[in-house]
Amino acid sequence: MALTGLFLISFLIVHAGINACIWANDGGVMFNKAAHFMGSTVVIRIMEVGLFLGIFLHIIQGYMLEFQNRSKRKKGYAVPIRNKGSKWYSRSMGLLGTILLLFFIIHWKNFWVPSRFTGVPGPEMELANGQHVHNLYALMQSTFQELWIVLVYIFACISLCWHLIHGFQSAFRTVGVSNARYLKMLKNIGIGYAIIISLAFAMMPLSMYLGWVK
């Protein structure tokens, strides 16, 4: 669970970096170049298979762990300890993970399936070198004109933030980091990472809906 979590944490950095290309505000040229590279490079496509295996394994492990934790103690404490024992988000990882799973399904349907299987609607973009690439940027612009989709993405990013705040430091604990000083540092890094990554993802649909990027 910890290893797949750390793997996905590293992937989020790459994904956020590609998404950040929309803020070049060049009509999607930089973003489409990056998306084409990720979709046409053999090594990246092989890594994509590993990514999906990591995602599904993390989901399965998460539900197994949630089931084991609930089955060990069917009766609650006589006096609820709430946040004195653990933070609410650490006790809600199953719920937060389920929200993210539902979001993944929507996200894959909106972008991954068209880019890999059914085809991106609309004309391709011609780059300066004459190469034609899928215009995923235009697809994003049209998709994020729907307010409910933007709100779903923002809600998912909030869930991701809480999921990462606990998951980041928990993963390092699981792989053997026990020094109190290092754990405190990792906790602070994890909080910063969770906020920055989640905010970057949330700003993408919001920027397109509000017309901050063209």
Buried (B, 14 or more C-beta within 10 A) or exposed (E): BBBBBBBBBEBBEEBBEBBBBBBBEBBBBBBBBBBBEBBEEEEEEEBBEEBEEBBEBBBEBBBEBBEEEEEEEEEEEEEEEEEEEEEEBBBBBBBBBBBBBEBBEEBBEBBBEBBBEEEBEEEBBEEEEEEEBBBBBBBBBEBBEEEEBBEBBBEBBBBBBBBBBBBBBBBBEEEEEEEEEEBEBBBEEBBEBBEEBBBBBBBBBBBBBEEEBE
